[in-house]
């Protein structure tokens, strides 16, 4: 029988010391975390990564130093309030994923609803990037920004404009049914208009295959398989 991947299967970081640093004008304080990883992380990103505290909390951490032999490390994070992590074991998640990807799989009260994607209206606006790119064998300088109407905040897509005439029209125009597909939030496959999928209260979509494979089994193996 397949054993679901859980938090306990993620690389662990145990915090041995916590030091307060300076506070920025925006109200964020830098904290240093001394601790030890329980295993070597070959592809650890020195820029940033997630440390998961529980099933709904996380820190965005940056690697300052790592001893490859002892696996001791110094990390930093910028937060408004001092994190209660001293002596705690945190779970490493690659920056390839967002922390909410873990929550949406594990939380039985996340609010997934099976429904058929109907397509949605959008607003299109052309803009000039000032630089020419080659896309599918043609020169592209003018792009079209497509924004979802009445959907999740910030949802937009960018395509090469059909008309590459300069200057482009800056007038926004409604495109009925222009939002013709969604992407599965895990595997990124298209969920086309008329297809079934699962939608959460925030307007995120998941395909049937990922829902059955990961959400129904509360399995975090998507971090390795996708």
Backbone bond lengths (Angstrom), bond angles and torsions (degrees), N, CA, C in turn:
res aa  C-N    CA-C-N  psi(-1)  N-CA   C-N-CA  omega(-1)  CA-C   N-CA-C  phi
1 X - - - 1.459 - - 1.531 109.57 -
2 X 1.337 115.99 139.11 1.457 121.22 -179.49 1.523 110.44 -67.92
3 X 1.331 117.05 131.07 1.454 121.97 178.18 1.525 108.92 -97.82
4 X 1.333 118.33 117.04 1.465 120.55 -178.67 1.530 111.90 -60.76
5 X 1.315 115.24 145.37 1.465 120.75 174.73 1.525 108.22 -78.03
6 X 1.329 116.92 133.40 1.457 122.33 -177.52 1.529 109.84 -123.00
7 X 1.331 116.00 180.00 1.456 121.01 174.04 1.519 111.63 -52.34
8 X 1.327 116.31 -40.55 1.457 120.66 -175.30 1.519 112.83 -63.31
9 X 1.346 117.08 -18.13 1.461 120.93 179.15 1.530 112.07 -88.78
10 X 1.333 117.53 -8.03 1.457 120.89 177.56 1.534 108.92 -78.37
11 X 1.342 118.15 154.65 1.461 119.67 171.25 1.527 110.40 -57.89
12 X 1.338 116.34 138.87 1.459 122.11 -177.06 1.529 110.54 -102.76
13 X 1.321 115.56 145.81 1.461 121.44 170.23 1.523 107.35 -128.58
14 X 1.330 116.61 117.70 1.461 121.32 -179.71 1.522 109.24 -99.83
15 X 1.319 116.72 125.86 1.464 122.59 -174.65 1.525 109.88 -86.49
16 X 1.351 116.15 120.61 1.457 121.04 179.93 1.515 113.68 -101.35
17 X 1.333 116.97 -23.69 1.466 120.73 -179.54 1.523 108.58 -152.57
18 X 1.340 114.57 149.29 1.461 122.01 -179.23 1.517 108.50 -135.34
19 X 1.353 116.62 124.86 1.457 121.04 -178.32 1.525 110.45 -124.25
20 X 1.327 115.41 134.63 1.458 121.08 178.91 1.523 109.85 -85.90
21 X 1.330 116.17 135.23 1.446 121.52 176.55 1.520 111.34 -109.08
22 X 1.302 116.06 -147.96 1.463 121.23 -177.12 1.518 110.93 -83.37
23 X 1.333 114.52 157.83 1.460 121.59 177.56 1.523 108.73 -109.09
24 X 1.335 116.61 130.56 1.459 121.19 -178.08 1.527 110.59 -79.49
25 X 1.320 115.13 170.90 1.472 120.58 178.45 1.518 111.44 -66.74
26 X 1.334 117.87 -17.69 1.463 120.94 178.72 1.526 112.49 -87.29
27 X 1.339 116.14 -1.67 1.459 119.58 176.24 1.509 115.25 94.77
28 X 1.339 117.88 5.19 1.463 120.89 179.06 1.531 110.08 -95.69
29 X 1.331 115.52 134.96 1.459 121.93 178.78 1.518 109.83 -106.73
30 X 1.326 115.76 136.42 1.469 120.21 177.26 1.527 109.83 -87.67
31 X 1.322 114.82 129.03 1.466 121.20 176.50 1.526 109.10 -117.39
32 X 1.340 115.33 142.38 1.460 121.64 173.24 1.517 108.68 -102.26
33 X 1.332 115.46 134.10 1.461 121.44 178.28 1.521 108.41 -116.92
34 X 1.331 117.15 119.72 1.460 121.85 171.34 1.518 107.81 -96.52
35 X 1.315 116.23 137.22 1.453 118.09 179.02 1.510 112.22 -174.69
36 X 1.317 115.26 -166.75 1.465 121.25 -174.55 1.521 110.01 -137.13
37 X 1.331 115.60 133.69 1.456 121.19 171.21 1.526 108.99 -81.78
38 X 1.336 116.65 150.56 1.465 119.67 -179.52 1.520 111.69 -89.86
39 X 1.325 117.35 -5.33 1.468 120.85 179.58 1.517 109.12 -158.20
40 X 1.323 115.21 158.70 1.456 120.40 178.77 1.527 109.27 -72.50
41 X 1.317 115.51 133.93 1.462 120.95 177.55 1.521 106.84 -111.36
42 X 1.328 116.02 99.76 1.461 120.92 -172.67 1.520 112.47 -60.29
43 X 1.322 116.19 -40.52 1.460 120.18 -172.55 1.530 112.25 -106.67
44 X 1.318 117.82 29.08 1.458 119.54 -179.39 1.526 109.74 -59.39
45 X 1.317 116.52 132.19 1.452 121.83 -177.33 1.530 108.99 -86.15
46 X 1.337 118.29 119.63 1.464 119.29 -177.70 1.525 112.77 -71.91
47 X 1.329 117.13 -15.73 1.459 119.89 -177.86 1.526 111.55 -76.54
48 X 1.327 116.18 -52.64 1.467 119.73 177.06 1.521 109.45 -170.12
49 X 1.331 115.10 161.38 1.460 122.39 175.48 1.524 106.68 -163.66
50 X 1.343 115.70 174.43 1.459 120.18 -179.33 1.518 111.11 -98.06
51 X 1.331 115.44 144.13 1.457 122.27 165.86 1.518 106.24 -119.30
52 X 1.316 116.08 116.07 1.457 121.47 -177.40 1.527 109.13 -90.36
53 X 1.335 115.63 127.69 1.455 120.31 -177.85 1.523 111.52 -90.57
54 X 1.322 115.50 -38.45 1.461 120.57 -176.64 1.514 106.79 -159.41
55 X 1.313 116.95 -157.78 1.459 119.39 -177.51 1.519 113.53 -83.11
56 X 1.339 118.17 4.84 1.461 118.70 175.27 1.526 113.74 -153.02
57 X 1.319 117.87 16.29 1.456 121.44 179.63 1.524 109.90 -132.42
58 X 1.346 115.13 150.79 1.459 118.83 179.80 1.522 109.71 -158.90
59 X 1.324 115.05 163.68 1.451 123.01 172.16 1.519 108.14 -124.10
60 X 1.318 115.91 146.01 1.462 121.53 171.22 1.526 106.39 -97.97
61 X 1.328 117.07 111.29 1.460 121.79 -170.97 1.527 111.61 -112.96
62 X 1.323 114.82 155.43 1.464 122.83 176.78 1.521 108.67 -124.17
63 X 1.325 116.56 135.29 1.459 121.88 -179.99 1.523 109.98 -80.65
64 X 1.350 116.21 125.14 1.461 121.21 176.18 1.526 111.32 -99.86
65 X 1.329 116.77 -40.21 1.466 120.01 177.82 1.520 109.18 -156.81
66 X 1.336 115.71 152.78 1.463 121.64 -179.94 1.512 109.49 -148.17
67 X 1.319 116.78 124.58 1.454 122.45 174.48 1.525 107.23 -90.47
68 X 1.327 116.51 113.08 1.463 121.09 -174.57 1.534 112.48 -66.34
69 X 1.335 117.67 -24.41 1.457 120.21 -178.63 1.523 112.09 -83.13
70 X 1.331 116.53 -47.31 1.467 119.89 -177.06 1.526 112.57 -92.90
71 X 1.353 116.70 -14.40 1.464 124.03 -177.49 1.530 112.63 64.48
72 X 1.331 116.15 18.63 1.462 119.14 172.44 1.522 108.87 -79.06
73 X 1.333 115.51 146.07 1.455 119.65 -174.41 1.514 110.77 -146.02
74 X 1.325 114.82 157.70 1.458 122.72 171.24 1.527 106.98 -118.18
75 X 1.318 115.65 123.94 1.459 122.22 -179.98 1.520 109.18 -119.66
76 X 1.320 116.36 159.12 1.459 121.04 172.29 1.521 109.50 -128.86
77 X 1.323 115.15 154.35 1.453 121.05 173.33 1.526 108.35 -148.32
78 X 1.316 117.08 149.19 1.456 122.96 179.67 1.518 108.76 -112.58
79 X 1.327 116.40 113.62 1.462 121.84 -175.70 1.526 109.78 -138.58
80 X 1.318 115.92 162.03 1.468 120.49 179.34 1.528 111.89 -78.43
81 X 1.327 116.14 -38.90 1.459 120.97 -178.04 1.520 110.19 -118.63
82 X 1.329 116.76 147.44 1.456 120.68 -179.62 1.523 110.38 -61.45
83 X 1.325 117.76 125.03 1.470 120.03 -178.88 1.521 111.55 -75.29
84 X 1.309 116.41 139.25 1.478 121.55 179.35 1.525 108.74 -87.66
85 X 1.331 115.51 74.82 1.462 119.97 -173.76 1.522 113.58 -122.35
86 X 1.326 118.77 -4.23 1.454 120.09 -178.01 1.526 110.46 -60.37
87 X 1.338 116.06 124.90 1.456 121.43 -178.75 1.511 113.79 80.89
88 X 1.344 116.95 -1.82 1.455 120.83 -177.56 1.533 111.57 -89.56
89 X 1.328 115.30 155.60 1.457 121.92 173.71 1.521 108.53 -102.24
90 X 1.344 115.81 122.06 1.459 122.84 -178.43 1.525 108.74 -109.68
91 X 1.322 116.23 161.14 1.460 120.78 -172.91 1.524 110.14 -117.22
92 X 1.336 115.26 126.66 1.462 122.05 -176.43 1.521 111.16 -77.53
93 X 1.357 115.77 133.14 1.460 122.30 174.26 1.512 108.43 -131.07
94 X 1.324 116.24 129.39 1.456 122.18 -179.42 1.529 111.39 -59.33
95 X 1.337 118.31 146.51 1.468 121.03 176.92 1.524 113.21 -68.01
96 X 1.324 116.51 -5.05 1.471 119.20 173.55 1.519 110.96 -62.68
97 X 1.336 116.38 -24.22 1.457 122.28 -178.34 1.522 110.19 -114.04
98 X 1.317 116.03 161.17 1.451 121.84 170.08 1.537 108.17 -98.45
99 X 1.317 116.56 151.13 1.467 119.40 -179.40 1.522 111.22 -59.19
100 X 1.335 117.32 -33.85 1.462 118.95 -178.56 1.523 112.65 -65.28
101 X 1.336 117.64 -21.08 1.464 118.96 176.16 1.529 110.69 -61.58
102 X 1.333 116.07 -35.51 1.467 120.32 176.76 1.520 110.02 -69.97
103 X 1.342 116.13 -46.29 1.464 119.31 -178.12 1.534 111.27 -61.58
104 X 1.351 117.15 -41.39 1.466 119.35 -175.57 1.524 112.39 -66.38
105 X 1.325 116.72 -23.35 1.460 120.77 177.06 1.528 111.36 -84.68
106 X 1.326 117.14 -39.22 1.463 120.58 -173.10 1.531 114.25 -85.67
107 X 1.319 117.19 -32.25 1.463 120.59 -170.73 1.529 111.48 -79.55
108 X 1.338 118.31 112.18 1.466 120.63 -179.65 1.530 112.59 -68.22
109 X 1.333 116.72 -15.39 1.469 120.22 179.52 1.526 111.73 -103.26
110 X 1.335 117.21 20.98 1.463 120.37 -176.99 1.530 111.96 -63.28
111 X 1.329 116.18 -30.50 1.462 119.34 175.59 1.517 115.90 99.42
112 X 1.328 117.80 26.86 1.463 120.23 177.86 1.530 110.68 -64.51
113 X 1.320 116.02 136.62 1.461 121.92 176.70 1.524 107.95 -130.14
114 X 1.333 115.64 128.59 1.461 119.13 177.44 1.518 109.10 -77.35
115 X 1.332 116.34 127.65 1.456 119.73 -178.11 1.519 109.54 -155.82
116 X 1.307 115.00 168.07 1.458 121.25 179.16 1.528 108.99 -97.37
117 X 1.329 116.10 127.10 1.463 118.91 178.64 1.522 109.30 -73.48
118 X 1.308 115.45 124.25 1.467 120.87 -173.69 1.524 113.53 -98.82
119 X 1.311 117.76 -3.39 1.452 118.59 -170.86 1.526 108.55 82.29
120 X 1.306 116.92 164.32 1.463 120.13 -177.22 1.521 109.86 -152.23
121 X 1.319 115.02 159.18 1.456 120.60 177.90 1.533 110.11 -76.08
122 X 1.314 114.80 154.46 1.458 120.21 -177.23 1.525 109.80 -141.99
123 X 1.320 114.62 165.63 1.457 122.08 173.70 1.516 107.85 -116.37
124 X 1.336 116.40 130.64 1.457 121.54 -179.08 1.523 109.94 -112.50
125 X 1.331 114.76 144.33 1.457 120.88 177.86 1.526 108.37 -146.95
126 X 1.327 117.48 130.64 1.461 121.86 -179.83 1.523 110.46 -89.61
127 X 1.330 115.99 149.69 1.460 120.12 177.53 1.528 109.82 -150.34
128 X 1.322 115.02 154.58 1.457 123.14 -179.11 1.522 109.06 -101.44
129 X 1.334 117.64 122.45 1.463 121.12 -178.91 1.528 112.35 -78.29
130 X 1.320 116.88 -18.40 1.458 119.89 -176.98 1.510 113.12 84.60
131 X 1.333 117.74 -6.52 1.457 122.36 178.34 1.520 109.44 -133.72
132 X 1.321 116.37 149.12 1.458 121.53 -179.44 1.521 110.72 -99.44
133 X 1.335 115.58 129.97 1.460 121.95 175.72 1.517 108.19 -118.76
134 X 1.328 115.85 156.09 1.460 120.93 176.19 1.513 108.36 -100.57
135 X 1.331 116.65 116.99 1.457 122.61 -179.20 1.518 108.41 -125.33
136 X 1.343 116.02 118.50 1.468 121.47 -178.89 1.521 112.10 51.61
137 X 1.338 114.90 40.65 1.449 119.77 173.62 1.513 116.19 83.54
138 X 1.334 119.17 4.30 1.464 119.61 178.31 1.523 109.90 -127.11
139 X 1.329 115.65 151.82 1.453 121.12 179.02 1.526 109.41 -75.45
140 X 1.324 115.22 130.59 1.462 120.57 -178.27 1.519 109.07 -128.18
141 X 1.308 114.80 125.36 1.462 121.22 173.99 1.530 110.66 -125.19
142 X 1.322 115.80 -28.86 1.457 120.99 -179.87 1.526 108.73 -99.70
143 X 1.330 115.73 130.09 1.454 122.09 -179.35 1.519 110.13 -120.80
144 X 1.322 114.82 157.63 1.460 121.18 176.20 1.519 108.65 -112.77
145 X 1.333 114.96 125.95 1.461 121.27 174.07 1.517 108.53 -96.25
146 X 1.314 116.24 124.47 1.461 122.25 -179.27 1.528 108.41 -111.60
147 X 1.322 116.90 124.50 1.466 121.82 -179.93 1.514 110.39 -118.40
148 X 1.327 115.09 136.49 1.460 122.02 179.15 1.521 110.10 -70.58
149 X 1.323 116.88 134.45 1.463 122.06 177.27 1.530 109.04 -91.56
150 X 1.325 115.01 126.18 1.461 119.64 175.55 1.508 114.86 68.61
151 X 1.318 117.46 19.64 1.462 120.48 179.47 1.508 110.98 -108.77
152 X 1.323 116.23 -155.84 1.456 120.01 -177.84 1.525 109.98 -67.67
153 X 1.301 115.27 145.39 1.455 121.97 -175.33 1.522 111.04 -62.89
154 X 1.322 115.86 134.32 1.455 121.10 175.40 1.511 115.24 82.56
155 X 1.328 118.33 4.33 1.466 120.37 -179.26 1.528 109.47 -73.96
156 X 1.328 116.68 118.26 1.462 120.70 -179.93 1.522 110.02 -151.52
157 X 1.331 115.09 158.57 1.458 122.08 176.55 1.522 108.62 -137.36
158 X 1.333 115.63 155.33 1.454 120.21 -177.45 1.527 109.21 -129.08
159 X 1.341 115.72 128.61 1.454 122.15 -178.09 1.526 109.50 -131.09
160 X 1.350 117.39 152.67 1.465 118.74 170.43 1.541 109.81 -60.12
161 X 1.317 117.14 130.02 1.460 120.59 -179.88 1.530 110.20 -67.84
162 X 1.317 115.88 144.62 1.457 119.84 177.60 1.526 110.78 -63.08
163 X 1.332 115.24 -40.99 1.456 121.15 -179.07 1.522 108.75 -98.32
164 X 1.333 116.83 112.24 1.458 121.70 -179.87 1.531 112.46 -92.05
165 X 1.341 117.16 15.67 1.452 121.77 179.06 1.526 110.30 -68.62
166 X 1.327 115.91 134.82 1.462 121.27 177.01 1.522 110.26 -105.90
167 X 1.328 119.11 143.47 1.468 125.86 -5.22 1.522 110.85 -78.40
168 X 1.322 117.55 151.13 1.460 119.70 179.80 1.525 111.34 -74.51
169 X 1.311 115.62 157.41 1.456 120.25 175.22 1.524 109.07 -71.18
170 X 1.322 116.47 129.79 1.459 120.55 -179.55 1.523 112.22 -96.03
171 X 1.324 116.63 4.00 1.457 120.40 -178.24 1.527 110.55 -77.34
172 X 1.338 118.15 121.91 1.474 119.83 174.91 1.522 110.50 -63.98
173 X 1.319 116.44 145.24 1.463 120.84 -179.68 1.521 109.02 -138.16
174 X 1.308 115.94 139.96 1.459 120.06 177.55 1.521 110.33 -78.07
175 X 1.335 114.82 140.83 1.467 121.42 178.51 1.522 107.13 -123.26
176 X 1.326 118.86 96.67 1.474 120.81 179.30 1.523 110.95 -58.01
177 X 1.326 116.28 126.72 1.464 120.73 -179.89 1.505 113.94 68.58
178 X 1.345 117.00 14.05 1.464 120.33 -175.23 1.516 114.12 -67.64
179 X 1.331 116.56 -22.36 1.475 120.37 176.70 1.525 106.40 -89.65
180 X 1.325 115.93 83.13 1.458 121.07 -167.06 1.509 116.10 -89.89
181 X 1.320 117.61 -3.50 1.463 119.67 177.49 1.519 109.57 -156.51
182 X 1.307 115.69 160.85 1.460 123.02 170.22 1.526 107.66 -119.63
183 X 1.335 115.57 166.54 1.456 120.67 175.90 1.532 109.20 -111.48
184 X 1.311 115.77 139.95 1.457 119.81 170.44 1.524 107.81 -61.22
185 X 1.317 117.07 129.76 1.459 120.71 -175.22 1.520 112.62 -68.18
186 X 1.327 117.68 -15.48 1.460 120.33 178.16 1.530 111.85 -99.73
187 X 1.320 117.41 -61.50 1.472 119.66 -173.26 1.520 113.43 -92.35
188 X 1.346 117.95 -8.60 1.468 124.74 176.09 1.522 114.18 71.03
189 X 1.327 118.51 7.45 1.457 119.64 177.01 1.525 110.29 -67.01
190 X 1.348 116.51 154.79 1.459 120.66 179.55 1.527 111.16 -72.63
191 X 1.323 115.62 139.04 1.458 122.69 166.43 1.520 104.89 -112.93
192 X 1.317 116.18 99.15 1.455 121.29 -172.13 1.521 111.49 -79.46
193 X 1.323 115.39 160.77 1.460 120.98 177.16 1.523 109.38 -54.87
194 X 1.331 116.09 129.73 1.456 121.90 -178.06 1.505 114.02 96.17
195 X 1.347 117.54 -12.77 1.471 120.80 -178.87 1.521 110.23 -90.12
196 X 1.328 115.54 152.91 1.456 121.72 177.58 1.527 110.79 -85.28
197 X 1.315 115.56 146.57 1.451 121.89 175.09 1.514 108.47 -161.76
198 X 1.311 116.04 -169.21 1.464 121.47 178.76 1.526 108.49 -120.96
199 X 1.330 115.98 132.22 1.450 121.70 -177.34 1.533 109.32 -120.18
200 X 1.340 116.44 139.46 1.467 119.21 178.09 1.531 109.83 -101.00
201 X 1.331 118.93 172.60 1.463 121.18 -177.22 1.528 113.74 -61.12
202 X 1.343 117.44 -21.10 1.454 120.87 178.56 1.505 114.02 -87.75
203 X 1.335 117.30 2.63 1.455 120.74 179.62 1.509 114.65 85.46
204 X 1.327 118.57 8.59 1.461 121.32 175.56 1.514 109.30 -80.78
205 X 1.336 116.01 147.52 1.457 121.60 -178.05 1.522 111.02 -117.66
206 X 1.329 114.76 150.54 1.453 121.94 173.52 1.521 108.24 -136.49
207 X 1.326 116.05 137.93 1.462 119.95 -179.78 1.532 109.91 -71.95
208 X 1.322 115.33 161.30 1.466 120.09 -178.86 1.528 111.67 -60.67
209 X 1.325 116.44 -38.48 1.464 120.01 -177.39 1.521 111.05 -63.30
210 X 1.337 118.01 -47.31 1.465 120.74 -179.90 1.525 111.37 -67.81
211 X 1.325 116.58 -37.15 1.460 119.21 179.52 1.529 110.14 -62.08
212 X 1.328 116.08 -46.63 1.460 119.86 -178.52 1.533 111.76 -69.13
213 X 1.348 115.52 -36.04 1.468 119.22 -176.43 1.534 112.30 -76.55
214 X 1.319 117.70 -39.38 1.459 119.97 -171.40 1.534 113.42 -111.35
215 X 1.333 118.06 -51.49 1.464 119.97 -175.38 1.525 111.07 -67.85
216 X 1.320 117.15 -47.99 1.470 119.47 -177.40 1.519 111.46 -62.87
217 X 1.334 117.05 -29.72 1.461 120.72 -178.89 1.531 112.78 -99.51
218 X 1.357 116.88 0.78 1.466 121.18 -176.12 1.528 109.91 48.67
219 X 1.325 114.87 52.18 1.457 122.26 -172.18 1.528 109.38 -115.48
220 X 1.342 116.66 121.51 1.457 121.82 -179.21 1.522 112.95 -90.00
221 X 1.322 116.96 16.34 1.470 120.75 -177.95 1.517 113.01 -66.65
222 X 1.336 117.98 -8.26 1.458 119.26 178.75 1.525 111.36 -61.14
223 X 1.351 117.90 -26.55 1.469 120.16 -179.74 1.521 111.29 -65.23
224 X 1.316 118.07 -21.35 1.465 122.36 178.58 1.521 112.11 -102.40
225 X 1.325 117.49 -31.13 1.459 121.52 -169.64 1.529 113.92 -92.69
226 X 1.324 117.72 -22.31 1.464 120.67 -175.19 1.524 111.95 -109.00
